[in-house]
Amino acid sequence: MKQQFSTPNEPIKNHINETNVVSQNGTVVSVEEKAFRQIAELFQIHSFTEDWVSVVEEHILRKRISVPYLKYKIESLLLSEQSELAYHLVSHVTALLPFDTGLDKLLFEAARANGNYAEALSCLEKWKSYASLEQSIHIYNEEAAIHKLMNDADNNFQCLKNVLHIDPNNETALQEIWWSIEMTKNYRESIKLHKEILQVNPNCYRAWYNLAHSQYYLFQYNNAIESFQKSIEFEPSFELAYKYCAEVCILIKEYKMALECYYDYLEKFHQMQMA
């Protein structure tokens, strides 16, 4: 049964020992575990009112519950899909400890899980201010994913473009960027971007593949075929490139070239299946 409290600002009455304590069912639990249960219970009882910040603060300051343990429990709540409780709890703890970067990341995850995309983007902006170059790649990819959830193709494209300027080989960005290109029909910008990538890394099969699609939509069929062929050259196991290359060949009545593409596909993947 949940413990009831008369007012939100009433201090927790039960004394928590500095050693392990025994729960009602006889199980030995740590001070941190019991304290966390009380905090979570209070948030649930009082619908996450801000008055309960003082309760969280009391536990942290008196070292009844440590911040690392609190982070662990918030992560556990997210994993168990109790995202609403995780979000409100980490929001309050972040207000108490605004310079803890680990809490920033948890707040982002909780906000995203709850569909609070504006706050999730705000968390990412804060994270950018102290992120390393490698972390920036992760942040921009996460930002792009949220813009996709918001159906914001322009900002999705810009975020992934930022990733590719830092890391031209980033597989996630190269796979995800086509959604925003297709949504905005910004094929000319796509051609420019992917040619820039290929100047840095001419062997990037995904860049050749994306370039081919953009050329196709601008009726540059011969260029598209050459780009698909480059994609196949640098990644012979990339099945989609064979398929689309053949389709463009058929479109411009280059049937011999289309057959060669299909034969290459069958030879490559039939052998793989037989192996």
N, C-alpha and C positions, 0 to 999 in steps of 0.2 A: 504493500500500500504506500502511496506517495505521502511524504511528510508535508503538512500544510503550514504556511507561515501567515501571520496575521497581516503584516504590511510588507511592502517590498523592501523598505529600508531597515527592517528589524534584523539585527545581527543573527548569525546562525548560533543557536543556543547550545547545540551539542558540541562538547569538547572533543577535538580530534587529537589522539595521542601521537607522540613523535615516533612511535614504533608501530608495528603492524596491529591492526584491529580485527576483530571477528565480526562478520556480518550476522544478520539475524538467522540465516540458515546454517551458521556454523562454519562457513568458508572463510579462510584467512585472506584478507584483502589488505592492500597497502593503504597508507594514509592518502596517497594521491588518488587511488581508485575511488575511495569513499568520497573524497572531496569533489572529484569530477562528477560522480553520480549526483551529488547534491546540487552542483552548479547546473548540470543538464536538467535536473528535475525542476529547478527554480525557473529556468528559461521556459520550460514547457508549461508550468503552472501559470505563469504570469504573462504568457504570450510575448515573450522576448522584449518586455518593456525596458527602456534604457535605465530605469532605476536600479536594475540589477547589476549594472557595471560595478557598483560598490561591493557587491557580493563576490564577483570575480576578483576584484582588486584585493579584497581582504585575504582570499585564499592564496593569491600569488605573493603578496607582501609578507605574509606570515609563513611562507614556504610550506604551506599545507599541500600545495600542488605546484610542481615545477613547470616552467614554460616548455621544455622539451617533451615532457609527458603530455602537456596540454596539446601540443602540436600533433603528437602521435594519436591522441584520441580524436582530434578533429579529422585527421587523415582516415581513421577507422570509420568515422561517421560518413565521410564521403564515399568510402569503399562499400559501405553497407547501404548506400543510397538514402541516407538520412540527411540530405543536402540542406534542407531548410534549417534544421538545428545547427548543422555545421556552419552555415552561412552566418546566422545571427551570433553564434558564439565567437567565431573568429573575427567578426566585425567589432564586437565589444573588446576583445583582447587586443586587436590591432590599435584601437583607440587608446588603450592604456600603454601600449608598447609600439609607438609609431615608427621606430627606427629598426625594428626587427625584420630583416629582409625575408626571412623564412615565413613569417606571417603574411607578408605581401603576396607570396606565391600561393599560399593556402586560401587567402581571401579571393584571389583571382579564380582559383579552381571552384571555390564554393559559389561565387557569383555566377560563373559560367553555368554551373550545374543547375542553378535556380533560374536561369534565363535572364539574369540581370546583366545584359550585354553591355550597357553603357558603363556600369561600374567595372565590369571585367576589362573593358578597354582602358578605363582610367587607371586600373591597377597595372596594366601593361606599360602605360606611359610612364608611371612612376618607376617601374622596373628598368625601363630603358636608361634612366638617369645614372644608374650605377652598373649597368650590365657590361660584361666583356663582349668582345666581338663574336665569340661563339654563342654566348647567351642571346645576343641580338638576333642571330639567325633564328633561334628557337622562338623568340618573342614575336618577330615578324610573321613567322609561320602560324603561330597561335592567333595573332591579330587577324591574319587573312582568313583563318577558319571561322572566326566570329563574324567577320564581315560577310562571309558566305552564308552563315546562318541568318544574318539580317538581310540577305538578298541584295547586298551592296557590292555590285560587281566592280565598280570603279576603284573603291578603296581596297578591295580584295586584290585587284591587279597591281595596284601601287605597292602594297605590302610584299607581294611575291616578287615584284620587280626589285625591291630593296634587297630581298634575300639573294637574288641572283647576281646583283652587283657585288655583294660580299662573297658569295660562293657560287660561281657559275655552274658547278656540278651538283647543286643541291637537288636530290632526287624528288623530295617532297614538293618543292616549289615547281619544278619542271612538270610534275604530274598534275598538280592542282591548278596551275595558271590557265590551262585551256578553258576551264569553266568561265572565268571572267572574260577571256578573249571572245568566246562564243556568245556570251550574254551581251557584251557591248558591241560586238562585230568590229572591234578595233584591230583589224587584221594588219593594217599598215604599221601600226605601233608594234604589233607582235613581230612582224618581219624585222623591223629595226632592232628590237630587243634581242631576238635570237641570233641575228647576224653578229651583234656585239658579243654575245656569249661564244659564238663559234670562232671569233677572232682570238679569243683567249684560249679556248679549248676546241680545236677543230674535230676532235674525236667524240664529242658529246652527242650520242645517238638520240637522246630525248630532244635536244635542241633542233637537230635535223628533222625529227618527226613533227614537232610543233611548227617549225618553219614550213614544212611541206603542206600541212593543213592550211596554214594562212595563205600560202601561195595558191592553193587550190581554190579557196573562196574568193580570191581576186582574179580567177580565171587564168592564172599563170601555170597552165597544166604541165608544160614541159619542165619548168623549174620545179614543180611539185614532184614529178616523177624522179628527177635527179636527187632531190632532197630525201625522198623515201629510200632511194637506192643507197644513199650515204648512210642513212639510219641503219639499214640492213648490213651494210659493209662493216660498221663499227659495233653492231650488236646482232649477229646472225640468228640469235634465238628470240628476237623480238617479233612475235607473230603478227601483230597488228600492222606493222609496216609492210609486210608482204601483201596482206589483204587490200590495204588501201592503195598501194602502188598498182596492183593489178586492176583495181576499179577505175583508177584514173586512166590507165592505158586503154581500157575498153572504151571509156568515154570519148577518147580522141581517136578511136579506131586503130590503135596500135596493138592489134590482136597477137602478133608474134611476140611482142614484148610482154604482153599480159600472160601468155602461155609460159614463157620463160620464168616469169615471176611465180606462177603456180607450180611449175615443175621444181623450182628451187625450194619452194615451201614444202612440197611433198617429200622431196629427197631429204631435206633437213629434219622435218618433224616426224616422218614415218620411220626414219632410222632411229630417232630418239625414242619413239614408242616401242620399237623392236628391241632396243638395247636392254 
